[in-house]
Amino acid sequence: MNGFPDIAHSYSAELARKSIHLSSLSIPVGYWMLDKGTALSVLIPLTAAFALTDLARIFLPSIGSVYHRWFGWLLRPAERDPGSRRLNGATYVLLSACICIWVFPKVVAITAFTILIISDTLAALVGRRFGKRPLFAKTLEGTLTFLISAIGVVAFTPKITHAAAEYLVGMGGAVVGTAVESISGGLDDNLTIPIAVGAAMWILYALVLPSVNVFGLDTL
């Protein structure tokens, strides 16, 4: 989300959206302190509530008019377009959190989802304000911001062994996430980024650190 058009009008709305986006850091922080079952028991009903509200906004004009009156300024143009029938970003964030926690080991899920929240936020803000060089669907400035911040996230998120190779696994995930973010098109990158990062990290753990129990943090 670091495209470069519509800077003047959309940047204040982007700041508001990303401030809300950052509040989603409570998900990986909370998951660090909870087991998978407890985390999903909270997230699944919350995701269902957001999704049902979103679907009501799209398919029920009376609800949609109220929703757009109060929250329409937070939606992107594609989300406001009645013809697109596109769920909003918050719904995709919650959906991706459920998928990551359900599918991936805890160490992978926390890193992948934290990269989404921090790196996507910084890439969008830097790309929209300072992006001048187009790169695929985004800007070079925003994409570099995503990569650098994602590597920073890897440095601070939980590890199993803290071996150097484990940091390289995380950096590999950061590179994959950057690539997915820069070329994201039809699918919402709130969904594609963490799933791509998580899948890459899980594969790299198997290739680079085959003796490490990647589920080592799940029982904590």
Summary of the structure (lengths in Angstrom):
residues: 220
radius of gyration: 17.7
end to end distance: 34.5
largest distance: 56.7
contacts: 730
relative contact order: 0.15
helix: 75%
strand: 2%
